[in-house]
Amino acid sequence: MDDVRDGVIGVWRVSRSARLMGYLLAVGPACGALSAWWGVVSHPDKQNAESAGAATAFALFFALFAWWVLLRVRLELTTDTIVMVNPWGTQHLPWSRVTAVTLGNWGARFHTTDGFTYTAYALSDLAGGTRQDDRFADVKRMSDAQLPPRVSSERNEPETP
């Protein structure tokens, strides 16, 4: 592939609208906390300081939530591995373990030789904001080029598509 840079074939993140929502979830409460602290500076008393502390905790919670669920989620295809960063964890799959790539309700599903299936949330309808099948077509095309050729158990010859 001529589009490979430093071993990275492609990277997919949530859509721009979802990233914008993530930034708004982080920045909106942060502005409220900043305003509360401005109130502490202009009228220093215990009640204003407690209110500013609560607003800061609220803002930190929303910033971490937005980062964890929307802003850090991605699917990265490299020449050696597939890296799926999802809200519930990060998986690194070598291409040699992947047998098929399909489209599921929650995103691209990578089926492995041991029977497990790993889902890339960055391609889900909820995270993508665009049609899931359009984004999946790119992943499928790049994945098909990276998947090792399968050998037929009957003839010991590579299968033809």
Secondary structure as UniProt FT lines:
FT   TURN            2..3
FT   TURN            6..7
FT   STRAND          8..13
FT   HELIX           16..42
FT   HELIX           46..66
FT   HELIX           67..71
FT   STRAND          74..78
FT   STRAND          81..86
FT   TURN            87..88
FT   STRAND          89..94
FT   HELIX           95..97
FT   STRAND          98..104
FT   TURN            105..106
FT   STRAND          107..112
FT   TURN            113..114
FT   STRAND          117..120
FT   HELIX           121..123
FT   HELIX           125..128
FT   HELIX           132..146
FT   TURN            153..155
//
